[in-house]
Amino acid sequence: MTLQGRSGLLALTVLFGMGCATLRAQQKGQYVPGQQGLNAGVIPAPGLTYGNLVINYSASSLNDASGNHRPNVVGSYGFWVDENIFFFVPKAKIFGGYFAPYISINPASGSLVASITGTDLNSGGGGSGLGDTWVEPANMGWHFKRVDFNVGYAFVAPTGRFVPGASDNVGSGYWGNDITSGTTYYVTKNKGTTANLFTDFESHRQKTGTNLTPGQAFTVEWGVGQTLPLKKDFSRLLQLGLIGYDQWQVSNNGGTLGPGLPANAVPFYYVHAIGLQSNFILPAKNLNAFFKYEDEYRALARPEGRTFVFGFTWTLRIPKPVPPKP
């Protein structure tokens, strides 16, 4: 089992803004890209699985709607999310696949410091605490000869602290709905070389205490990996790969940001990134540790930064596998 995590909620809803309009104008979605990559189609083995995934994002530049850096906006934006992911996968098959629901509980912290040169406009903020909660009650995975595939429905519960206009929010302040899928194609017969694709389509409800509804977003994460045995008996494996993500806002924001300023006047955001991933796998112990780094190279109407992800997963197999006879 080599799951890298499926949740990921924005630690702070406050973002670099779009010029002089406001430093809180961008209505960002909830799913944070950079959590998938290799083994996107693989679900845990039957039993109980715990995963700990730590994601850090930081940026010190803001791009406009054309992808050009805005030199007059100076500052930094960053957050940490510590995802605690709990899976339960029954042994019995349903429609030839495995039912794999899970939940992610996410302490988070973040900060924003920004100013626009030549003006008196400055902004700062930061907060920490329990973030929003990701629940995927319907998730199915199938194992085929050369493909692992999963598809599911998730919702985001706004359990993180949110007060309109506050500078220390940790949650998004609204409910979200996500349709997810993951695919791992085994390029070689020994399954050592893989091509991977993950997708997430998210839609949102209205923010608490406002008339704002963030636009829908679509995220793609991809990866190409190679597994190498560190011991001849395959008891220790190293997996290395090239990974990346792409995220687009795909529908208008709803509501108003202020008098005469409709939310749909804010440009759609886009971002693209590429990076590397490594996994250290102990198959007999059902343990996988992972590390990822992805650098954003094309961001529109949003910050452009970099993402670090690291953590591990461990599965308590139920029933316990019977060891092979000598």
C-alpha positions in Angstrom: 0.0 0.0 0.0 1.5 3.3 -1.1 -1.1 5.9 -0.5 0.1 9.5 -0.4 -3.0 11.1 1.0 -6.2 12.4 -0.5 -7.3 15.3 1.6 -5.8 18.6 2.0 -7.6 21.8 3.0 -6.4 25.4 2.6 -5.0 26.4 6.0 -5.9 30.0 5.6 -8.6 31.4 3.4 -6.8 34.7 3.2 -4.6 35.0 0.2 -2.5 37.5 -1.7 -5.1 39.7 -3.3 -5.5 41.0 -6.8 -3.8 44.4 -6.8 -5.4 47.4 -5.2 -8.9 45.9 -5.2 -8.4 43.9 -1.9 -5.8 41.6 -0.4 -8.6 39.1 0.2 -10.3 39.2 -3.2 -9.3 35.7 -4.5 -11.9 33.1 -3.7 -9.6 30.0 -3.5 -10.9 26.5 -3.6 -10.3 23.9 -0.8 -8.3 21.2 -2.3 -4.5 21.8 -2.0 -2.6 20.3 -5.0 0.6 18.3 -4.4 -0.7 15.4 -2.3 -0.9 12.8 -5.0 1.6 11.7 -7.7 2.9 8.1 -7.7 0.4 5.3 -7.0 -2.6 7.5 -7.4 -4.8 4.6 -8.3 -3.8 2.3 -5.4 -6.0 1.9 -2.3 -4.9 0.4 1.0 -5.1 -3.4 1.5 -8.1 -4.7 3.6 -7.8 -3.6 7.2 -7.2 -0.3 9.1 -4.8 2.2 7.6 -3.4 5.3 9.2 -1.6 7.9 7.1 0.2 11.1 8.3 0.8 13.6 5.5 2.4 17.0 6.2 2.1 19.6 3.5 3.9 22.9 3.4 3.3 25.6 0.8 5.1 28.9 0.6 5.2 31.8 -1.9 6.8 35.2 -2.0 5.5 36.4 -5.4 2.1 37.2 -6.8 1.2 36.8 -10.5 -1.5 38.7 -12.3 -4.1 37.3 -14.7 -1.5 37.1 -17.5 1.0 35.2 -15.4 3.3 38.2 -14.9 4.9 38.8 -11.5 3.6 42.0 -9.8 6.7 43.7 -8.5 4.7 46.2 -6.5 3.2 43.5 -4.3 5.7 42.5 -1.7 5.3 39.9 1.0 5.1 36.2 1.8 2.3 33.6 2.1 2.6 30.2 3.5 0.8 27.4 5.5 1.3 24.0 7.0 -1.3 21.3 7.2 -0.8 18.1 9.2 -3.3 15.5 7.8 -4.3 12.6 9.9 -6.0 10.1 7.5 -8.0 7.0 8.6 -9.0 4.3 6.2 -11.2 1.2 6.7 -11.2 -1.3 3.8 -13.3 -4.5 4.3 -12.1 -7.8 2.9 -15.3 -8.5 1.0 -15.6 -7.2 -2.6 -18.4 -5.1 -3.9 -19.0 -5.1 -7.7 -15.6 -6.7 -8.1 -13.8 -3.9 -6.1 -13.1 -2.8 -2.6 -15.0 -0.2 -0.5 -12.5 2.2 0.9 -14.0 5.1 2.8 -11.8 7.5 4.8 -11.6 10.7 6.8 -8.9 13.2 7.2 -8.5 15.5 10.3 -6.3 18.4 9.7 -4.6 20.7 12.2 -3.3 23.7 10.2 -1.4 27.0 10.6 -0.5 29.8 8.2 0.6 33.4 7.7 0.3 36.2 5.3 2.4 39.4 5.1 1.8 41.7 2.1 2.0 45.3 1.0 1.6 47.3 -2.2 4.5 49.7 -2.8 3.6 53.3 -3.4 0.4 53.0 -1.3 -0.7 52.7 2.3 -2.2 49.3 1.7 -0.7 46.6 3.9 -2.1 43.3 5.1 -1.1 40.7 7.5 -2.6 37.7 9.2 -2.0 34.3 10.6 -3.8 31.6 12.5 -3.6 28.0 13.7 -5.9 25.3 15.0 -8.1 22.6 13.6 -8.7 23.1 9.9 -11.6 21.8 7.8 -12.3 18.1 7.7 -12.3 15.9 4.6 -14.7 13.0 4.5 -14.9 10.5 1.6 -17.8 8.2 2.6 -18.1 6.7 -0.9 -14.8 5.4 -2.4 -14.3 2.3 -4.5 -11.1 0.8 -5.8 -10.4 -2.0 -8.3 -7.3 -4.1 -9.0 -6.9 -5.2 -12.7 -4.1 -7.0 -14.3 -2.3 -3.8 -15.5 -4.4 -1.0 -13.9 -5.4 0.0 -10.4 -8.3 2.5 -10.4 -10.5 4.2 -7.8 -13.3 6.7 -7.8 -15.2 8.4 -5.0 -17.3 11.2 -3.6 -16.1 13.4 -0.7 -17.3 16.4 1.1 -15.4 19.1 3.1 -17.0 20.0 6.4 -16.1 23.6 7.5 -14.8 22.6 11.0 -12.0 25.2 11.0 -12.4 28.6 12.6 -13.9 31.2 10.2 -15.2 34.7 10.9 -15.8 37.0 7.9 -13.1 39.6 7.7 -10.9 38.1 10.4 -7.1 37.8 9.9 -6.7 34.5 11.9 -9.1 32.2 10.1 -8.0 28.6 9.7 -11.0 27.2 7.9 -12.7 28.1 4.6 -16.1 28.9 6.1 -18.1 26.8 3.5 -19.1 23.3 2.6 -17.4 21.6 -0.5 -18.2 18.6 -2.7 -15.6 16.7 -4.5 -15.6 14.0 -7.2 -12.2 12.2 -7.2 -10.5 9.5 -9.3 -7.1 7.9 -9.3 -5.5 5.6 -11.9 -2.2 3.7 -11.9 -1.1 2.0 -15.1 1.6 -0.6 -14.8 3.8 -0.1 -17.9 5.8 -3.2 -17.3 4.6 -6.7 -16.5 6.5 -6.8 -13.2 4.7 -3.5 -12.2 7.9 -1.7 -11.6 7.2 1.2 -13.9 4.0 3.1 -13.5 2.1 6.0 -15.0 -0.3 7.7 -12.7 -3.2 10.2 -12.8 -5.4 11.7 -10.1 -8.3 14.1 -10.7 -10.5 16.2 -8.3 -13.5 18.3 -9.3 -14.7 20.5 -6.5 -17.9 22.6 -6.1 -18.7 24.9 -3.2 -21.5 26.3 -1.1 -21.9 29.9 0.1 -19.4 31.2 2.7 -20.8 31.6 6.2 -21.8 35.2 7.0 -21.3 36.4 3.4 -23.0 36.2 0.0 -19.8 34.8 -1.6 -19.7 31.4 -3.3 -16.2 30.4 -4.6 -16.1 29.1 -8.2 -15.7 25.5 -9.0 -12.1 24.1 -9.5 -10.5 21.2 -11.3 -7.2 19.6 -10.2 -5.0 17.1 -12.1 -2.0 15.4 -10.5 0.3 13.1 -12.4 3.4 11.0 -12.0 5.7 8.6 -13.7 7.7 6.3 -11.4 10.1 3.4 -11.2 10.5 0.9 -8.3 13.9 -0.4 -7.5 14.7 -3.3 -5.0 17.1 -2.3 -2.2 17.4 -6.0 -1.2 17.4 -9.0 -3.4 14.4 -10.5 -1.6 12.3 -7.3 -2.3 11.8 -6.7 1.4 12.9 -3.1 0.9 11.9 -1.0 -2.1 12.8 2.5 -3.3 10.4 4.2 -5.7 11.5 7.3 -7.6 9.4 9.5 -9.9 8.7 12.7 -11.8 5.4 14.3 -10.6 3.4 17.4 -11.1 0.0 19.1 -10.7 -2.3 21.5 -12.6 -5.2 23.3 -11.1 -7.8 25.5 -12.8 -10.8 27.6 -11.6 -13.5 26.6 -14.0 -16.6 28.7 -13.1 -17.3 32.2 -11.8 -17.3 33.2 -8.2 -20.8 34.2 -6.9 -21.8 37.2 -4.8 -20.1 40.6 -4.2 -16.8 41.7 -2.6 -18.0 45.2 -1.9 -20.2 48.0 -3.4 -19.9 47.9 -7.1 -17.4 45.0 -7.0 -19.0 41.6 -8.0 -17.0 38.5 -7.1 -17.0 37.4 -10.7 -14.8 40.4 -11.7 -11.9 38.6 -10.0 -9.8 36.7 -12.7 -9.9 32.9 -12.7 -6.8 31.4 -11.1 -4.6 28.7 -12.7 -1.4 27.0 -11.5 1.0 24.4 -12.8 3.9 22.6 -11.1 6.5 19.9 -11.6 8.8 18.1 -9.2 10.1 14.8 -7.8 8.9 12.1 -5.4 10.6 9.3 -3.5 9.0 6.4 -1.6 10.7 4.0 0.8 8.5 0.8 1.1 8.6 -2.1 3.5 6.0 -4.5 2.0 6.1 -7.1 4.8 5.4 -4.4 7.4 2.8 -2.6 5.3 4.8 0.6 5.7 5.5 3.4 3.2 7.4 6.7 3.8 7.3 9.4 1.2 8.8 12.8 0.3 7.8 15.2 -2.5 8.9 18.5 -3.8 7.0 20.5 -6.5 7.9 23.9 -7.9 5.2 26.1 -9.5 6.2 27.4 -12.9 3.0 28.9 -14.3 0.6 30.7 -12.0 -2.1 33.1 -13.0 -4.1 35.4 -10.7 -2.6 33.8 -7.6 0.7 33.3 -5.7 3.5 31.3 -7.3 5.5 29.2 -4.9 6.6 25.7 -4.0 5.1 22.6 -2.2 6.8 20.2 0.2 5.0 17.0 1.3 6.3 14.2 3.5 4.8 11.5 5.7 4.0 7.8 6.0 1.2 5.3 5.9 0.8 2.0 7.8 -1.8 -0.7 7.5 -3.0 -3.2 10.0 -4.1 -6.0 7.8 -7.5 -7.6 8.6 -7.4 -10.5 8.3 -3.7 -10.9 8.8 -2.0 -12.5 5.7 -0.9 -16.1 6.0 2.8 -16.4 5.5 3.9 -18.6 2.6 4.9 -22.2 3.4 8.6 -22.8 3.3 
